[in-house]
Amino acid sequence: MQRVKTRKQPNLQSPPMPAPSRIEQIAERVERLLVRHEEVQRTNALLQDQVEALTRERDALKSRLAAARTRLDALLDQLPTDPPQDPSSRS
């Protein structure tokens, strides 16, 4: 029996990239964590600004409410204490 020689097809794919070393993997993760940390810090700063603004707004509203209550109490104090008589009941 005679063997038929087959031609090996050329490999058209690019050679596989070597797997990144453990140090490179850790370095990439650290870089991603640092970027994420910076994002979280920026978000936190924006949220702190919002909390401060809302606290100022709340305090201003509380002050306005107290002033309105004071004015309302003063108006209530000016009301007569005797109930008004019904004009039809007067004879």
Phi and psi restraints in degrees (value plus and minus 20) as a CYANA .aco file:
   2 GLN   PHI    -125.6   -85.6
   2 GLN   PSI     116.2   156.2
   3 ARG   PHI    -102.8   -62.8
   3 ARG   PSI     117.0   157.0
   4 VAL   PHI    -115.2   -75.2
   4 VAL   PSI     105.3   145.3
   5 LYS   PHI    -102.4   -62.4
   5 LYS   PSI     109.1   149.1
   6 THR   PHI    -125.4   -85.4
   6 THR   PSI     125.0   165.0
   7 ARG   PHI    -105.2   -65.2
   7 ARG   PSI     116.1   156.1
   8 LYS   PHI     -98.6   -58.6
   8 LYS   PSI     109.8   149.8
   9 GLN   PHI     -89.9   -49.9
   9 GLN   PSI     119.7   159.7
  10 PRO   PHI     -88.9   -48.9
  10 PRO   PSI     123.9   163.9
  11 ASN   PHI     -99.5   -59.5
  11 ASN   PSI      90.7   130.7
  12 LEU   PHI    -107.6   -67.6
  12 LEU   PSI     -30.2     9.8
  13 GLN   PHI    -101.0   -61.0
  13 GLN   PSI     132.3   172.3
  14 SER   PHI     -91.0   -51.0
  14 SER   PSI     131.7   171.7
  15 PRO   PHI     -83.9   -43.9
  15 PRO   PSI     124.0   164.0
  16 PRO   PHI     -81.5   -41.5
  16 PRO   PSI     120.1   160.1
  17 MET   PHI     -93.2   -53.2
  17 MET   PSI     122.2   162.2
  18 PRO   PHI     -85.0   -45.0
  18 PRO   PSI     122.5   162.5
  19 ALA   PHI     -82.6   -42.6
  19 ALA   PSI     117.3   157.3
  20 PRO   PHI     -84.1   -44.1
  20 PRO   PSI     125.1   165.1
  21 SER   PHI     -88.9   -48.9
  21 SER   PSI     144.3   184.3
  22 ARG   PHI     -80.1   -40.1
  22 ARG   PSI     -59.2   -19.2
  23 ILE   PHI     -83.6   -43.6
  23 ILE   PSI     -63.1   -23.1
  24 GLU   PHI     -83.9   -43.9
  24 GLU   PSI     -59.5   -19.5
  25 GLN   PHI     -82.6   -42.6
  25 GLN   PSI     -64.4   -24.4
  26 ILE   PHI     -84.8   -44.8
  26 ILE   PSI     -62.0   -22.0
  27 ALA   PHI     -81.3   -41.3
  27 ALA   PSI     -61.2   -21.2
  28 GLU   PHI     -83.9   -43.9
  28 GLU   PSI     -62.6   -22.6
  29 ARG   PHI     -84.2   -44.2
  29 ARG   PSI     -61.0   -21.0
  30 VAL   PHI     -82.9   -42.9
  30 VAL   PSI     -62.1   -22.1
  31 GLU   PHI     -81.6   -41.6
  31 GLU   PSI     -64.9   -24.9
  32 ARG   PHI     -83.0   -43.0
  32 ARG   PSI     -60.5   -20.5
  33 LEU   PHI     -84.1   -44.1
  33 LEU   PSI     -59.5   -19.5
  34 LEU   PHI     -84.0   -44.0
  34 LEU   PSI     -62.3   -22.3
  35 VAL   PHI     -83.4   -43.4
  35 VAL   PSI     -64.9   -24.9
  36 ARG   PHI     -82.9   -42.9
  36 ARG   PSI     -60.2   -20.2
  37 HIS   PHI     -81.2   -41.2
  37 HIS   PSI     -63.1   -23.1
  38 GLU   PHI     -83.0   -43.0
  38 GLU   PSI     -60.7   -20.7
  39 GLU   PHI     -82.2   -42.2
  39 GLU   PSI     -63.9   -23.9
  40 VAL   PHI     -85.4   -45.4
  40 VAL   PSI     -59.0   -19.0
  41 GLN   PHI     -82.7   -42.7
  41 GLN   PSI     -63.0   -23.0
  42 ARG   PHI     -83.9   -43.9
  42 ARG   PSI     -63.6   -23.6
  43 THR   PHI     -81.8   -41.8
  43 THR   PSI     -63.2   -23.2
  44 ASN   PHI     -81.7   -41.7
  44 ASN   PSI     -62.3   -22.3
  45 ALA   PHI     -82.5   -42.5
  45 ALA   PSI     -62.1   -22.1
  46 LEU   PHI     -84.2   -44.2
  46 LEU   PSI     -61.2   -21.2
  47 LEU   PHI     -86.0   -46.0
  47 LEU   PSI     -57.9   -17.9
  48 GLN   PHI     -82.1   -42.1
  48 GLN   PSI     -61.6   -21.6
  49 ASP   PHI     -80.6   -40.6
  49 ASP   PSI     -62.5   -22.5
  50 GLN   PHI     -85.0   -45.0
  50 GLN   PSI     -61.0   -21.0
  51 VAL   PHI     -81.7   -41.7
  51 VAL   PSI     -64.4   -24.4
  52 GLU   PHI     -83.0   -43.0
  52 GLU   PSI     -62.1   -22.1
  53 ALA   PHI     -84.5   -44.5
  53 ALA   PSI     -63.1   -23.1
  54 LEU   PHI     -87.5   -47.5
  54 LEU   PSI     -54.3   -14.3
  55 THR   PHI     -85.3   -45.3
  55 THR   PSI     -63.3   -23.3
  56 ARG   PHI     -82.3   -42.3
  56 ARG   PSI     -63.4   -23.4
  57 GLU   PHI     -83.1   -43.1
  57 GLU   PSI     -63.4   -23.4
  58 ARG   PHI     -80.2   -40.2
  58 ARG   PSI     -65.7   -25.7
  59 ASP   PHI     -82.0   -42.0
  59 ASP   PSI     -59.7   -19.7
  60 ALA   PHI     -85.3   -45.3
  60 ALA   PSI     -61.1   -21.1
  61 LEU   PHI     -86.4   -46.4
  61 LEU   PSI     -58.4   -18.4
  62 LYS   PHI     -82.5   -42.5
  62 LYS   PSI     -60.3   -20.3
  63 SER   PHI     -84.7   -44.7
  63 SER   PSI     -64.7   -24.7
  64 ARG   PHI     -83.0   -43.0
  64 ARG   PSI     -59.8   -19.8
  65 LEU   PHI     -83.3   -43.3
  65 LEU   PSI     -63.3   -23.3
  66 ALA   PHI     -82.5   -42.5
  66 ALA   PSI     -61.7   -21.7
  67 ALA   PHI     -85.0   -45.0
  67 ALA   PSI     -61.3   -21.3
  68 ALA   PHI     -85.2   -45.2
  68 ALA   PSI     -59.7   -19.7
  69 ARG   PHI     -82.8   -42.8
  69 ARG   PSI     -61.9   -21.9
  70 THR   PHI     -81.2   -41.2
  70 THR   PSI     -65.9   -25.9
  71 ARG   PHI     -83.5   -43.5
  71 ARG   PSI     -60.7   -20.7
  72 LEU   PHI     -85.3   -45.3
  72 LEU   PSI     -63.3   -23.3
  73 ASP   PHI     -81.1   -41.1
  73 ASP   PSI     -59.5   -19.5
  74 ALA   PHI     -84.8   -44.8
  74 ALA   PSI     -60.5   -20.5
  75 LEU   PHI     -86.1   -46.1
  75 LEU   PSI     -60.4   -20.4
  76 LEU   PHI     -84.4   -44.4
  76 LEU   PSI     -55.6   -15.6
  77 ASP   PHI     -86.6   -46.6
  77 ASP   PSI     -45.7    -5.7
  78 GLN   PHI    -101.6   -61.6
  78 GLN   PSI     -34.2     5.8
  79 LEU   PHI     -89.2   -49.2
  79 LEU   PSI     125.2   165.2
  80 PRO   PHI     -86.0   -46.0
  80 PRO   PSI     126.4   166.4
  81 THR   PHI    -103.5   -63.5
  81 THR   PSI     -48.3    -8.3
  82 ASP   PHI     -99.3   -59.3
  82 ASP   PSI     117.0   157.0
  83 PRO   PHI     -87.8   -47.8
  83 PRO   PSI     123.9   163.9
  84 PRO   PHI     -87.0   -47.0
  84 PRO   PSI     124.2   164.2
  85 GLN   PHI    -108.6   -68.6
  85 GLN   PSI     125.9   165.9
  86 ASP   PHI     -92.5   -52.5
  86 ASP   PSI     105.0   145.0
  87 PRO   PHI     -80.0   -40.0
  87 PRO   PSI     -46.9    -6.9
  88 SER   PHI     -96.6   -56.6
  88 SER   PSI     -39.3     0.7
  89 SER   PHI    -104.7   -64.7
  89 SER   PSI     -31.1     8.9
  90 ARG   PHI     -96.0   -56.0
  90 ARG   PSI     113.8   153.8
